[in-house]
């Protein structure tokens, strides 16, 4: 899967990397130093936990750096009546006869529990750059369904 990131999302990732390199690394190194001082490392839970934390932190840093390096920078250039990044869209689910609001975001910002959907999700792909009032068919692993774009706002 290819990731698209906005300049804001890239900056958010860079901030997390910097925090992990400066703050989290320092704390883990202090924990390791303190755990080593307790003696026998073979049965030292604190030492093992600090080593595990260090591995997880370094893995996260590598993951974030890889995400930045392999992603495509995307800028929203949609018209005000088109679904675009950062916009909130009211969708009418035609078969179920109900409407719901969704914020359109990049993968890194997505949070389905808060109705923040990625432009790379099946729903996001289907509605991205579509015009207000358009009825769109969404294809997903379970089949397909139809939505109509009822409202688009910059909130």
N, C-alpha and C positions, 0 to 999 in steps of 0.2 A: 504494500500500500504506500502511496506517495503522500507526503504531508505538505500542506500549504500553510504558511504562517504569515501573519501580518507583522509589520515592524514592531507593533506593541507586543505581540506574542514573543518575538525574538528577544526583545528587551527583557521581558518577564523571565525567559529561560536564562539569559545571561546573568540576570540578578540572582537567580537561584544558584547558578554555578558559582558565582563569586561568593555568595553566602556559604555554600558548602565547602569551598576551598579555604576560606579564611576562618569562619566561625566554627563550623562543624568539625573540620579537621583538627583545629587546635584543641577543642574539647575532647575529641577521641584520643589524641596524642597524650593529653593530660591523664585521661582515664587509663590508658595503657601504662604510662609511667607509674601511676599510683598502684595499679594491679601488679606490676613487676616487683614493686617494693614489698609485696606481701609474701614473697618467697616462691615456693614450689609452683611452677607454672602448669604442671601436668594436671593438677586438681584445682586450679584457680578459676572459678566461675567468672569472676570479674574480668580476668584477662581474656578468656574465651569470648565473653560477651563484647568486649571492646574490639577485639579482632573482627568479630562478625559485623559490628557496627561500621568499622572502617571499610570492610569489603563492600557492604551495602552502599555506603556513601560514595566510594570510588566508582562503583557500578552505576549509580545514579548520575554522577558527573559525566561519565563516558556516554551514557544514554542521551543525556541532554545535549552534549556537544555533537553527537552523531545526528541527532534530530535537527539541530541548527544547520549542520554541514550538508545534509542530504535533502533539505526542504526547499521548496520554491517560495520566494517572497511574493506575496499577493497583495494587491492594492484594490480596494473596492472602487470601481468606476461605473457603478450601475446608476441608472436614472432614479428619480424619487419614486416613480411608479413601478420599479422593478425590485424583486427580492435581492438583497445584497448583504454583505458582511456588516455586522453591527446593527442591523435593522430588526425590529420586532414585527412578526408577521402573524396575522390572525388567519388560521386555516379552518375551513369548514370540511369536516370529514363526511362526505356525501352519503355513503351507505349507512353510517351510524347516526347521521343527523345531529351532530354536535360540532361546536367550534372551540378552538384552543389557540392560545398565543405561544409563539416560539421565537426565541432570539437566534439569529443565524451567526455562527461563529466558526473559527478554525478548529481543527482537531484538538489542539492542545487546550483550548478553552472550553471544549464541549463538556456538558454536564446534563445528561438526560433527566435527572431528578429535578433540575431547575428549569427544564424546557429550553436548554441551550443546546441547539443541535448543530453539528458540523456540516459544512458544505460537502463533506465526503461521505456522509451517511446516506442511505437510500432516499430518505425524505429530503434531506438537504440537497442532494444532487438533482432530484426531480424538480424542486422549486427554485433553485438558484438561477437568478437572472430572468425569471418568468415575470410577466406583467400582472398588475392588479386585475382581479376579475377572472383570470385564466383558470380553467379546470385542468388539472394535471394528474396523470396516472403515475403512481409510485410503485415501482417494482422492488420487491424484497424477497428474501428466501421463502417466506410462507405464502407467496402469491403476489397479488397486486390489489391496490385500492385507489380510490380517487379522492382528491382534495381540490377545493376551490380557494384561491387566494382572495380573502375578503377585505383585508386591510394591511397596509404597510406603513410603519412609522419608524422614525429615527431614534426612538427611545431605547 
